[in-house]
């Protein structure tokens, strides 16, 4: 998909360069308001339709000392999670960080958080991505494009048509954000219980195999 052209409305008076970031478990030490998390997931529909490996995007917004992640996800709609919960939900896959080129002001943080929370519970919808018309629901890139437009950091002609890949390209090309580190998120290793005999072990191994296959198919075709 052709990347949308973004226009930076605010004068960037100070520059915040991307730092070397610790492993994902320590990401909170370096996250800041507005940090974007782009995922290279397994969703075939997004990969094929957008022509990009990036399948999802979320935003970090610190609240009362905790790191909270906002995104719009199939099956859940617009949701709010702790950073730890979010990182577990997207594994496995590669995570690419984008950092604001300068810190948000206090007023920008307030307006950004107000917008993000105002959309909680909005259903997920992606079909209108093809038409560019607004719908009752939103998809992840549309939600965060609207959030950045709310604080007047960018302009986008048709937010519903923004994809995770085009959002990343537009933000970096427009020098609104800078690239940070990337991580390979591994799925937690869940060991299969040991059966009391060979028949029970065969049954437990079969259940574990079927569960893993179902999860993978869900990631490929249901994008979750």
Secondary structure, 3 states (H helix, E strand, C coil): CCCCCCCCCCCCCCCCCCCCCCCHHHHHHCCCCCCEEEEECCCHHHHHHHCCCCCEEEEEEEECCEEEEEEEECCCEEEEEEHHHHHHHHCCEEEEEEEECCCCCHHHHHHHHHHHHHCCCCCECCHHHCCCCCCCCECHHHHHHHHHHHCCCCCCCCHHHCCHHHHHHHHHHCCCEEEEEEEEECCCCCCCCCCCCHHHHHHHHHHHHHHHHHHHHHHHHHCC
